[in-house]
Amino acid sequence: MNKITSAVLLLLVIAGCSGVKQAQSELSSGNYDETIAIATDKLRNNKDAKRKQEHIYLLEEAFAKAKERDLSAIALWVKEGNPQNYEQIYETYLKLNRRQEQIKPLLPLKLLNENRNANFAFDDYSDQIVSSKNALSKFLYDNTKSLMKNPDKMIVRRAYDDLVYLNTINPGYKDVSNLMQEALAKGTDYVHVYTENESNVMIPYRLEGDLLDFSTFGLNDKWTAYHSTKQKNINYDYAMMIGFRQINVSPEQLREKEFSREKDIVVGKKKKLDRNGNVVRDSLGNAIMIDDVRHVTATVLEVRQFKSCQVTAKVDYLDLRTNQLIQTFPITSEFVFENIYARCRGDKRAVEQEYHQFFEHRAVPFPSSEQMVYDTGEDLKAKIKDIIQRNKFRR
């Protein structure tokens, strides 16, 4: 039992030393918050234990150095007077406050050798946080309103991100919610989607409607809107043309084939007979039973109904601002109708069990050519969706 206790204590000492070395390494590298994170984690339990003393010293030193560095940085940013520094000033004051709140639950922390409590010079940063937040909010608000006047949609999107941040740090500030909606609309790329039929086959109206109904594609792209019908007061940036180049529907085909099967099957048990026709018995006088095997045959007439449709199409990406073709993506989709049914003369047991399903099938009407083209559209939609997901209009 003493050996087990000693082993556990040794492991705890090793783990403690490892944590101290890691914290010392972070402190030496200037990673003060990492040092504080390690030390506070170690001090959450048994903070008064002797083995935790080194962590208290490291925490005290890291806190003082982190505070000094952050306040020096803030002083420099304030001296520069550049509004671009407002965010860093605000976030640094928040960090100074969070660091104090991280340590407060652990206090007091006793340094046994010096007979004193660890010293942490805490300050009230509430006024600085409020004033820096207000300055940052005003700067972001004014700057984003200016950015939104720019015709470049990428700049407008940057303004939108700034407004989202502003709404996070200062909810309900002025008319930020309305500006966010305006920025979202101005920064969106609008794509006109339409079809063209270059084949000699009529495209089913349902298929054309399905291909243009982008609500069924599940393409949730915040900055791209697809419209199959042009809307007023919208300047479209791009167009996506789905062009049908060739539609081939095969003739209705009936293919017949006949084949035979034979097999030895066990139909039950029977008494074993000798060559003279007498029942063979065991040593107790009981009749010996053996498998009753029958040889069965069958002739199968199989009929295969077959019809196929192949659609060759393309998707063109067009830049409406420059009237240039951006890229073309070829697509080929196919749909096959097939129905197999069969009739059997003879004993069905001669035929493989997995084939028996076709004996239950019957002839069915062939789908119309229009239906075949429409059914091909499901595969076509999946391929168009894949093209859009893999190839954005803006790279």
Number of C-alpha atoms within 10 A of each C-alpha: 6 7 8 9 9 11 12 12 12 12 11 13 13 12 11 17 16 12 19 22 13 16 26 20 14 18 21 12 10 15 16 24 19 15 27 26 15 20 25 18 12 17 19 10 11 10 19 15 11 11 14 19 19 19 26 23 16 19 27 19 18 25 23 15 16 20 21 11 14 16 15 12 15 18 12 13 17 14 9 10 10 9 16 12 15 23 16 16 26 20 14 19 22 16 16 20 18 11 18 17 12 12 21 12 10 13 12 15 20 18 18 13 8 8 8 11 13 18 18 18 10 16 9 10 12 12 10 14 19 13 12 20 22 17 17 23 23 17 16 21 20 11 14 24 17 12 18 21 13 12 11 12 20 15 17 25 22 16 25 26 16 18 23 17 14 21 18 11 14 15 12 11 15 13 10 20 15 10 19 20 12 14 25 19 20 22 23 19 20 20 23 22 21 17 17 14 15 13 16 11 16 12 16 15 10 13 20 16 12 16 22 21 14 17 11 10 16 8 14 10 11 11 15 19 16 21 19 17 10 15 10 6 6 10 14 19 18 24 23 21 17 23 19 21 18 15 22 16 19 14 11 14 14 13 10 13 10 12 10 14 16 17 16 13 14 12 10 11 12 13 15 17 15 10 8 6 8 10 14 15 15 8 6 6 8 10 15 14 15 13 13 14 14 12 11 16 17 17 18 18 15 17 20 16 18 17 21 19 22 18 22 17 22 19 19 18 23 21 18 16 10 10 11 11 13 14 12 13 13 15 19 17 19 20 19 15 14 14 18 20 20 21 18 17 11 16 15 20 16 18 20 11 9 7 11 16 11 15 16 10 13 12 12 11 7 16 13 12 20 17 15 22 26 21 18 20 22 16 17 21 19 13 16 19 17 12 15 15 12 9 13 11 18 7 4
